[in-house]
Amino acid sequence: MSDVKIAFIGCGGNANGHMNQLSQLDGARIVAVCDVQLERAQSAAEKHNAHPYTEHRAMLERDDLDAVYLSLPVFAHGQPELDVIARGLPFFVEKPVAINMDIAREIEEQVAKEELITCVGYQLRYLGSTQIARAMLQNTPLNMLVGKYWCGTGHGNPDTWLRQMNKSGGQLVEQATHTIDMMRYMGGEVDTVYAMQANRVLKSTDCPDVNSLSMQFASGAIGSLTATWAYDPGDWSNANILDVFYASQMLNWNPSRVAVREDGKWTEKTAPSPTIDEVFVEAVRSNNGAHIRSPYSDAVKSLAISLAANRSAQENRPVSIAEMG
Ligand SMILES: NC(=O)c1ccc[n+]([C@@H]2O[C@H](COP(=O)([O-])OP(=O)(O)OC[C@H]3O[C@@H](n4cnc5c(N)ncnc54)[C@H](O)[C@@H]3O)[C@@H](O)[C@H]2O)c1
């Protein structure tokens, strides 16, 4: 079968990672790349033998596209997705899916209407460690989930979109969404969050740099998450950690392995897994999204939790996910 021909909207750091993955995949070809910064589009185009654009609508006029990747700053979501949907193309979009629920719901509605295959960049769902943990937890009542995302990415230029609250939504929306999504993937839907936030270290940004959330799951389980991006930028060992207390047992998950206690001893388990790019390209090729673990409508639910936590901290009250719209 012929190559799946892919276009990119956004050619920043994350997009380049996906381009490199795709360039190693048989049957995938990057044919067009777009960035509002011409030099970024040109550099990606040169590397992948694609055509550069600075306006995504001009790129979408091509008649040879099979799928689109969108890897944009959080505030830039909305019209690009709607234009891709109007063109009837399946798309991969990076998390978080939008800066607010109105934009996310509008895109979600259009995706459903057009019945498009979508895939959101929650790549941790595909890992062997995740699949093992999920299989273990599937038919067991969970009691408590405790997540942690401590890293140092809040340090650095305070003027970039990442470190401005109205452009990124702060760490909970932009980054710890991965851990929130894992908590949902393992523990099911969240009903209510109650959050506290403060800015203790990174005084030149308007984003909170310490976050503490309590969560009520629909199942009756409870959860908590702490997140900071003001920690040591050189240590990633405390980013994306999850402890799950189920029955009278616990497991400890991180992206590289899941540790479980069996017969009084800790055992570490992992398994090979496909990349999210392989799964998406295969879904497009086969016109079958069954193996995509985070379609657009599911990812909107993870966004709602981060936004509810920000609202909760700002208004100093528990916020139900239902009230996020
Ligand atoms: N899944 C992951 O683990 C992971 C990791 C890193 C980043 N991300 C996500 O990827 C996205 C991009 O992050 P990044 O670090 O690459 O940011 P970045 O700032 O490096 O790249 C974003 C690019 O989008 C371009 N852009 C902005 N508006 C545009 C438009 N309308 N049309 C075309 N191009 C436009 C910018 O010029 C920039 O080059 C974010 O949502 C981020 O959260 C995900």
The ligand as a MOL file (V3000), in Angstrom:
LIG
                    3D

  0  0  0     0  0            999 V3000
M  V30 BEGIN CTAB
M  V30 COUNTS 44 48 0 0 0
M  V30 BEGIN ATOM
M  V30 1 N 3.5700 14.4360 24.7540 0
M  V30 2 C 4.6430 14.9570 25.3080 0
M  V30 3 O 5.3270 14.3140 26.0830 0
M  V30 4 C 5.0390 16.3660 24.9800 0
M  V30 5 C 6.3470 16.7940 25.2020 0
M  V30 6 C 6.6680 18.1230 24.8880 0
M  V30 7 C 5.6850 18.9770 24.3940 0
M  V30 8 N 4.4180 18.5250 24.2150 0 CHG=1
M  V30 9 C 3.3570 19.3980 23.7120 0
M  V30 10 O 3.6350 19.7520 22.3630 0
M  V30 11 C 3.1080 21.0430 22.0780 0
M  V30 12 C 4.2130 21.9000 21.5060 0
M  V30 13 O 5.2460 22.0350 22.4590 0
M  V30 14 P 6.7320 22.4590 22.0220 0
M  V30 15 O 7.5590 22.2650 23.2430 0
M  V30 16 O 7.1140 21.7850 20.7650 0 CHG=-1
M  V30 17 O 6.5260 24.0200 21.7660 0
M  V30 18 P 7.3370 24.9600 20.7930 0
M  V30 19 O 7.0710 26.3530 21.2170 0
M  V30 20 O 8.7580 24.4750 20.6830 0
M  V30 21 O 6.6690 24.6800 19.3650 0
M  V30 22 C 5.4200 25.1680 18.9890 0
M  V30 23 C 5.5610 25.6660 17.5530 0
M  V30 24 O 4.2700 26.0130 17.0510 0
M  V30 25 C 4.4290 27.1490 16.2210 0
M  V30 26 N 3.1120 27.7660 16.0210 0
M  V30 27 C 2.3860 28.5190 16.8630 0
M  V30 28 N 1.1960 28.8430 16.3200 0
M  V30 29 C 1.1650 28.2760 15.0880 0
M  V30 30 C 0.2070 28.2320 14.0390 0
M  V30 31 N -0.9880 28.8250 14.1540 0
M  V30 32 N 0.5160 27.5550 12.9140 0
M  V30 33 C 1.7080 26.9460 12.7870 0
M  V30 34 N 2.6600 26.9420 13.7430 0
M  V30 35 C 2.3920 27.5910 14.8850 0
M  V30 36 C 5.4490 27.9960 16.9540 0
M  V30 37 O 6.0420 28.9510 16.1130 0
M  V30 38 C 6.4220 26.9290 17.4480 0
M  V30 39 O 7.4620 26.6830 16.5200 0
M  V30 40 C 2.5410 21.5530 23.4070 0
M  V30 41 O 1.1820 21.2610 23.4420 0
M  V30 42 C 3.2420 20.7170 24.4510 0
M  V30 43 O 2.4830 20.5570 25.6220 0
M  V30 44 C 4.0950 17.2300 24.4830 0
M  V30 END ATOM
M  V30 BEGIN BOND
M  V30 1 1 1 2
M  V30 2 2 2 3
M  V30 3 1 2 4
M  V30 4 1 4 5
M  V30 5 2 4 44
M  V30 6 2 5 6
M  V30 7 1 6 7
M  V30 8 2 7 8
M  V30 9 1 8 9
M  V30 10 1 8 44
M  V30 11 1 9 10
M  V30 12 1 9 42
M  V30 13 1 10 11
M  V30 14 1 11 12
M  V30 15 1 11 40
M  V30 16 1 12 13
M  V30 17 1 13 14
M  V30 18 2 14 15
M  V30 19 1 14 16
M  V30 20 1 14 17
M  V30 21 1 17 18
M  V30 22 2 18 19
M  V30 23 1 18 20
M  V30 24 1 18 21
M  V30 25 1 21 22
M  V30 26 1 22 23
M  V30 27 1 23 24
M  V30 28 1 23 38
M  V30 29 1 24 25
M  V30 30 1 25 26
M  V30 31 1 25 36
M  V30 32 1 26 27
M  V30 33 1 26 35
M  V30 34 2 27 28
M  V30 35 1 28 29
M  V30 36 1 29 30
M  V30 37 2 29 35
M  V30 38 1 30 31
M  V30 39 2 30 32
M  V30 40 1 32 33
M  V30 41 2 33 34
M  V30 42 1 34 35
M  V30 43 1 36 37
M  V30 44 1 36 38
M  V30 45 1 38 39
M  V30 46 1 40 41
M  V30 47 1 40 42
M  V30 48 1 42 43
M  V30 END BOND
M  V30 END CTAB
M  END
